Amino acid sequence: MSKKHLRRELGLLHSTMMGIGGAISAGAFVTLGYAATLAGTALIIAMIFCGVINFLTMLSYAELGAAIPSAGGEYTYTKASFGGFVSFATGWFEWISNMFFAAFSAVGFAYLLSYILPIINVPTVAIIAIAIFTVINIKGVKETGRTQTVLVIILVALLSVFVFLGLSTGQAAGNLEFSAPGGFLGVIKASAFIFVVYLGGESIAVAQAEIKEPGKNIPRAIILSCLLLIVIYTTIAYVVFRIVPVDSLTGQTSPLAFVAKQFMGEVGVGMITVAGIIAALTSINTSIMAQSRVAYALARDGYFPQSFFNLHKRFSTPHIAILAGAIFVAATAATGAVNFVTYATDFGFIIGFVFVNLSLIKLRRKRPNLARPFKVPLYPLTPILGIASSLFLIFFLEPGTLIMGAELFLFGLLVYYIRMVDYCRICVAIGGMNLGVSAFSGLLAYLIISNSLPIMLSSNTALILFVFACLISMTYLAAGILSITARNSGE
């Protein structure tokens, strides 16, 4: 019996919709207000600038996806280029980021729905949304693609109505004269803040093992989605500044709904709210699919439990990986920790951008004869600019983002070594750490009892600390011996 594989059932339309829907999340409907206070009407330039930065890296995704169209996205590229911990770290951040992005989108969906139905419980509704899209993803990639296509078409139609009526209405109180209250630095800060609205488009690469004619459709879908996103975001920003003054956007929880109300009344508020709800749903859909494909690829190579590599007998989907990720997403969404989720998402995606561009450069040198149906134009300038611009944005991220990224990196490092180092070596490592703590505590006890510490302690305090240090030393000495004994018994 032949081994089951992921099915190639996504065409160009479905793939393009995956990219657009993955990027346009609920965050796109709430970020304009704060960004406008930083950049003024120059936010339009910031939108284009972010789109260009995104496009530079997406070209690298297009070449690599067409050349290596197997499951895993960024992880697959870095595995072919670097291997080892670099590939695992890329896959780790990709997996974590997509799960956090799904949680962020689910919470955003629930909050937007609460504007229409105030009586709902936000965490409960978020979990229900995650459960629904988990079932859709398990049923098959074709169902996932169809759902995404329908939702994105409705979403783009609603945004098109907003743009068309905004351009044609005579109720325009805004000012389109160029203004940048924060100067060039303000525009850059705004760019770093709104860059999140372009993230998620790389879900096309994550689904590359399920796209028909990948050599043609992957580059086309990626390029089409990138260009359409630039047009959508830029025209929306133009309409916003045409309708209302920049100052009026300050403090608005839903700037687009506020603007729509100016020339469409309550109907406009309802329309934009529905559009935001649909945008959140499309992001949940693609993120749940993306995290499962990354987990599937990591399990294939032994980094994650082998069960994540199993495919459903009927639907040929990694159902266990989908379920495991969905449980984590639901648990995160239930906490409502939106800031935490946003930090983890931003850092993970930007790190992925850097490594994709590095992988392109490395693979061009390592495997020059690899069949490449699509090649990045202006190589190597394009990937170098992609790396530089991504690293540049990191310097303008919130400090919490960098701290969260460092914590996730350390946790990923721990997971990597636990999975890749055998049981005996783990016992030796743990035993060595325990013996080290024991020796340090013993030394501390000696310094206390001999009155050799650089600080003065009372007799009672010194006695208490001495006894405590001795207990710690003996406890860790016993733990170290037990670890080494366990290691020897396992040989």
N, C-alpha and C positions, 0 to 999 in steps of 0.2 A: 504494500500500500504506500502510495507517495506521501511525502511529508507535507503537512498543511502549511500554507503561506498566507500572508496578507493579500487580499484581493485588490487588483488595480481596477477600481470602479469609478474614480473621479475624473471627469473630463475637464476641459479648459474653463468652462463656466463655473462649475462647482469649485474648482481650485482657486479661481480668482475671488469668488465670494468668500472662501475660507480666509484669504488674506485680508480682504476689506473688513469682514465681520470680526476677525480677530483683533484688528487694530482699533476700530471705532467702538470704544467701550463707554460705560456711563461716565467715566472720568472726563471724556471729551466735552461733556455738557456742563461741567462745573469748573473747569480750569481757566476759562477765558477771563473771568473777573479779576483774579489775582494777577494773572499774566499781563493784563492790560494796564494795571497799576505800575508794573515794572517797565513796560516797553511802550505804552501809549499806542498810537496808531501804527507805530513801527512793528507791532505784533504781527502784522501781515507779512513783513519781511522775515520775522522770526519763524513764522509758519513755513515759509518757503525754504528758509535755511535748514530747519529741522527735516523737511522733506528731502532736501538734497543730501544731507548727512545720511538719512535712512536709505536713500536710493543708492549711494555709493556702496554701502555694505550689502544691500539686497542684490546688487550685481554679482557680488562674490557668492551669495547664496545661490544665485541662478546658475553660475558656472559649476559649482560643486554639486548642486542638486541634480543637474543634468548628467554629470559625469559619474556620480556615485549615488544612484537613486534607491538606496536601501533605507530601512527604518532607522530613525534616530536623529536626523537633522544635524545640528552642530556637533553632537557627540560623534556621529559617523565620520564627519569631516576631520575632526581632530584625531580620531583613532587612526585614520588612514595617513595622516600627516605626522603626528607626534607619538601617539600611543601612550601607554603608561598612565601616570597620574594626571598628566595634562588633559588627556581625553576624558578620564573619569571626572575630573573637576568641572570640565565644560558640561558634560552630561548631567552632573549633580546640580549645577546652577540652573541648567535648562529645565530639569525636572522640578526642582523646588520653585522656580519662578513661575512656571505654568500653573502649578497648584495654588500658589498664593494669588496669582492673577485671577484664577477661577473663583477663589474665595472673595477677593475684592469685588469682582463683578457681581457675584451673588448678593453680597451685602448691598452694593449699589442698586441692584434691581429691586431689592426689598424696600430700601429707603424711597426710591422713586415711586414704587407702587403705594407706599404709605401716604403719599401726597393725595392720591385718589381715594384710597381706602384707609383712613387714619386708624381704624380699629385693629388692623392686622399686627401680628407680632413679627418684628423684623427678622430675628434669627430663625424662627420657625419657617417663614416664607422662603428665606435664603436656602435652608436645608431642603425644602420641597423642590425648589428649582433645580438644585444640584441632583436630587434623586431622579427627576424627570429626564434630565439630559444624560445621566448615567445610563438609564435604560435605553435611550436612543442610541448612545454610543455602543452599547453592547450588541444591539440588534444589527449593526453593520455600518460600514463606512458610507455605503450608498444612502442609508437613512440619515446619517449625520450630514452628508453633503446636501441632500435635498432640503433638510430642515434649515441648514445654513443659507442656502440659496433663497428660499422663500422669505426668511427673516430679513436678509440683507436687501433684497429687492424692495420690500416694504419700507425699510429704514431709509434707503437712498431716495425713494419716492417722497417720503415725508420731508426729508431735508431739502429736496429739490423744490418742493412747494414753498418752504420757508425762504429759500434763496430767491426764487422767481418773484414771489409777492414782495419780498423785501427790496428787490431791485426796482420793481415797478410802482411801488406805493409813493404817494406824495407826502406821506407823514414821516418825513425824514428830518430829525432834529440834530443829527450828529454832525461831525466835522471830519472830513477826510484829509485835511491838511496834515502833512507829516509832522509827527511829534514823538519825542523819545525822552520822557521826563528823567529817566535814569541814565541817559546817554548810551554809549556803546555797551558799557558794562550792564546796564539794565536790560538791553536787548539780549545779551548773552545769558543773563540769569533767567530771563523769560524763556529763552530757547531750552535751557536745561530743565525748566519746570514743565514745559508743555511737551517735551520730547516723548513723554509717556504715551501721548495720543497716537504715535506712530508704532509703538511696540505691539507685538502680536501678529504682525503681518508675516513673520517668518514661520507661522503655522503651516504655510504651504510646504516648506522644506521638511517639517516634521512629518507631514503626510505623504512625502515623496514616494514611499514604497507602495502607495495605493493610488497613484495618479497614472492614468493611461498615457502612453507615448511620452514618458518623462523627458526625453531629450528635447522635445518640442514644447510640451505643455508647461513644464516647470518654469523655464525662463519667461515664457509669455505671460503666465499667470502672475509671476512675481513683478515683472515690469508693469503690467497693466494695473495691478492693485496699487503699486507705489505711485504711479502717475495720477490715478483717480483719487487717491487719498490727498495728494497735494492740491488738486483742483477743489475737492470738497471742503477741506479745512480753510483754504485761502479765501474762497468765495463766501464761506460762512463768516469769517473774520471781517471781510469787506462789508457785508450786510450789517453786521453788528455795529461797526463804527459809522455806517451811513445813517442808521436809525437813531442811535442814542450817543450822547457825549461820553467820552472815556470815563470821566469822574463818576457818572451815574452807575457804573458797573461795580464800583467798590462795595464790598460786603454782600453782594448778591449771591445767594446759595445756588441759584440756577440762572446764570446770565442769559442763556439762550431763551429760556421761558420768559424772563423779564423783557427781553427785546421783542419777542413774538407778541407779547401782550400789547405793546405800543401800537402795532398796526394791524393786529388780528383779534385783539380782545382775548376773552377767556378761551375761545376756540383755539387760538394760537398756543396758549399755555398748555391746554390739553394735548394738542398735537405734538409739541416738543417733549412733553412728559412721556407720551406713548413712544416716541422715537427713542428717548433715553432708555426706556424699559426694554425695547427691542435690542438696542445696542448692547445692553448688559447681557441679555440672553444669548446673543451671538458670541460674545466673549466667553461665557460659561461653556458653551458648546465646543468651541475650538480648543479652549484650554484643557478641558477634560480629555479630549481626544489627544492633544499634544503630549500631556504628561504621561499618558499610558503608552504612547509609542516610544518615548524616551526610556521609560522603565522597561519596556519590552526589549529594547536594544541593549540596555545595561545588563539585563538578566541573561540575554543571549551570550554575553561575554563573561559571565560569572560574577559580575559586581553586585547584582541584586539576586534575591531568591529565584530559583529556577522556575517556580510556579508562575512568575510574572511573564515567562516566555511561552506559557501554554496558550493555545488558541481555542476558542469555542468550537465545538464539533460542527455546529450548524452555521454559525454566523462568521466564523473565521476572524474573530476579533480577540484581542488580548484581554479577556473579560476579568481575569483576576487582577491584572494591573489596573484596569479601569476602576474596579471596585475598591481596591486598596487605596488608590489615589483619591477617589471620591469620598471615602471615609475621612481621610486627612483634610480634604477641602471642607467638608461639612463641619468637622470639629473646629477648624480655624474660623469659618464663617460664624459659627455659634458664639464665639468669643466677642465678635464685633470689633476686634483690634485692627482697625483700618490703617492706622499709621504704620504699625508693624508690618502689615502685609504690603503696603505701598513701598516701604524701604527695601524689603527683600526682593520685590518684583523689579524695581528700577535697577538695582545693582546687578542682579543676575542676568538681565537682558543685555545690559551694556557690556559686561564681561564676555557674554556670548558673542557680541558683535566683534570685539577685539580678536578673539580666537578664531572666528570664521575667516577674517581677513588674513591673519597669520597663517592659517591652514592653506589658504589659496596660494600664498607666496611659497610656502614650504613644498606643497604638492607640485607646483610648476617646476621646481628644481629637482624634487625627488623622483617624480614620475612624468618626465617630459613627453613620453609617448602615450600617455593615457588619453583615451578617446574623449574629446570635449565637444559635444554638440553645440555648446555656446561658450564663447570666450569673453571675459571682461574686457571692454575697450580701454585703451590708454594704460594698459598694464606696464609697469607696476605702480604707476601714479595713483590709480583708482583705489586699490586696497590700502596703500600707504595713507592716503587722505582719509579713508574710512577708519583706520586705526587711530590716526592723530585726532580726528574730530571726536571719536568716542572717548578717548582718554581726556581730551579737553573738557568734555561735558562732566566727567567725573569730578573735576575740581570745583564745579559749581553745584554739586549735589548737596543735600542737607547732611550735616555730620552724622545724623542718625543712620543714614543710608550706608555710609562707609563702615560704621561700627557694626551694623547688622551684617554687612557683607563679610567682614572679618570673622564674625561669630559663625556664620554659615560655612565659611571656608574651613575653619578649625573643626567643625563638626563633620564636614565632608571628609577631611583628612583622617579623622578617627574611624569613620565608616570604611574608608578605603583600606586602611591597614588591618582592621578587624576581618574584613572579607578576604584580603589577599595574603595575610600571614597565617601560617598553620597554627594549630592548637598548641603545640609544644613551644613554639617561639613566643606566642602570646603569654604562656605561663612564665617563661623565662623573663619576659619584659615586665610583667606585673610583679614577679618575685623580686626583680632588681629594683623596681621603684619602691616596693615595700621595705626592702633592706636599706635603701637610701634614706627613706624617712626615719627608719629606726635608728640609723647611725646619727642622723642630724639631731633627733630628739635626745639621744644619749649624750651627744656633745653638749647640747643645751643644758641638760641636767648637770653635767660636770661643771660647766661655767657658772651655773647658779649656785651650786653647793660650795664651790671654791671662791665665790664672791669675785669672779673675774669679769662680770658683765660691765659694760661702760655706763650703766645707770645704777643708781642706789635703790635698793629694795629693803623694806622692813623685814624683820626675821620671819614673821608669820607669812607675809606674801612670798618670800623666797622659799619657804618650806612648802607652801601650796603649789607653787610653780614647779618645784623640784619633783614632788610626788606626781604631778600631772605629766611632766615630761617623761618620767620613768615609765608610767603606765602606757603612754603613747609609744615609747620605744619598744617595750615588751610586746605590745599588741601587734605592731607592724613587723617585729622580728618573727613572731609566730606566723603571721600572714605570709611573709616572704618564704619561710621554710615550707609551709603548706603548698604554696604555689610551685616551688621547685620540686617538691615531692610528687605533686600531681603531674608535673612534666615528666619526671622519671618513670612514674607508673604507667604513663601513656605511651612510652617508647616500646 
